[in-house]
Amino acid sequence: MDKNDSTTEFDERKRQRIRLARLEADMAYFQARIELIGEANTNNRVAQRKAFNFLHKTVASKILKLKRRFSDLG
């Protein structure tokens, strides 16, 4: 493996670590929003809970895919 390939691989792993950190921050945000919404006793809160639950699941799926692809990031 030449130096250029090694540098490219290092840069890609760095980008993926940053991406993972951002996704994990998004997950924490969505979890907090779901907790803050509390009981879904209005149509607006029901809609918000659904939206944030969907976003939470989507981001969780992306995190799992990223961790599988780059197993050393996990």
C-alpha positions as CSV (number, residue, x, y, z in Angstrom):
1,M,0.0,0.0,0.0
2,D,1.6,3.3,-1.0
3,K,1.5,6.5,1.1
4,N,-1.3,8.1,-1.0
5,D,-3.6,5.1,-0.4
6,S,-2.9,5.2,3.3
7,T,-3.6,8.9,3.5
8,T,-6.9,8.5,1.5
9,E,-8.0,5.7,3.8
10,F,-7.1,7.7,6.9
11,D,-9.1,10.7,5.6
12,E,-12.1,8.5,4.8
13,R,-12.1,7.0,8.3
14,K,-11.8,10.5,9.8
15,R,-14.8,11.7,7.7
16,Q,-16.8,8.7,8.8
17,R,-16.0,9.2,12.5
18,I,-17.2,12.8,12.2
19,R,-20.4,11.6,10.4
20,L,-21.0,9.1,13.2
21,A,-20.6,11.7,15.9
22,R,-23.0,14.0,14.1
23,L,-25.6,11.2,13.7
24,E,-25.2,10.3,17.4
25,A,-25.8,13.9,18.3
26,D,-28.9,13.9,16.1
27,M,-30.1,10.8,18.0
28,A,-29.6,12.5,21.3
29,Y,-31.5,15.5,20.1
30,F,-34.5,13.4,18.8
31,Q,-34.6,11.5,22.1
32,A,-34.7,14.7,24.1
33,R,-37.4,16.2,21.9
34,I,-39.5,13.0,22.4
35,E,-39.1,13.3,26.1
36,L,-39.9,17.0,26.1
37,I,-43.1,16.5,24.1
38,G,-44.4,14.3,26.9
39,E,-47.8,12.9,26.8
40,A,-49.3,13.1,23.3
41,N,-52.6,14.7,24.4
42,T,-53.1,17.0,21.4
43,N,-53.0,16.5,17.7
44,N,-49.9,18.6,17.4
45,R,-48.0,16.6,20.0
46,V,-49.1,13.3,18.4
47,A,-47.7,14.6,15.1
48,Q,-44.5,15.8,16.7
49,R,-44.0,12.4,18.5
50,K,-44.6,10.5,15.2
51,A,-42.1,12.7,13.3
52,F,-39.4,12.5,16.0
53,N,-39.9,8.8,16.4
54,F,-39.5,8.4,12.6
55,L,-36.4,10.5,12.6
56,H,-34.9,8.7,15.5
57,K,-35.4,5.3,13.9
58,T,-34.0,6.5,10.6
59,V,-30.9,7.9,12.2
60,A,-30.5,4.8,14.3
61,S,-30.6,2.7,11.0
62,K,-27.9,5.0,9.5
63,I,-25.7,4.6,12.5
64,L,-26.0,0.8,12.4
65,K,-25.1,0.7,8.7
66,L,-22.1,3.0,9.2
67,K,-20.9,0.9,12.1
68,R,-21.2,-2.3,10.1
69,R,-19.3,-0.7,7.1
70,F,-16.6,0.7,9.3
71,S,-16.5,-1.8,12.2
72,D,-13.5,-0.1,13.9
73,L,-15.6,3.1,14.4
74,G,-18.1,1.5,16.8
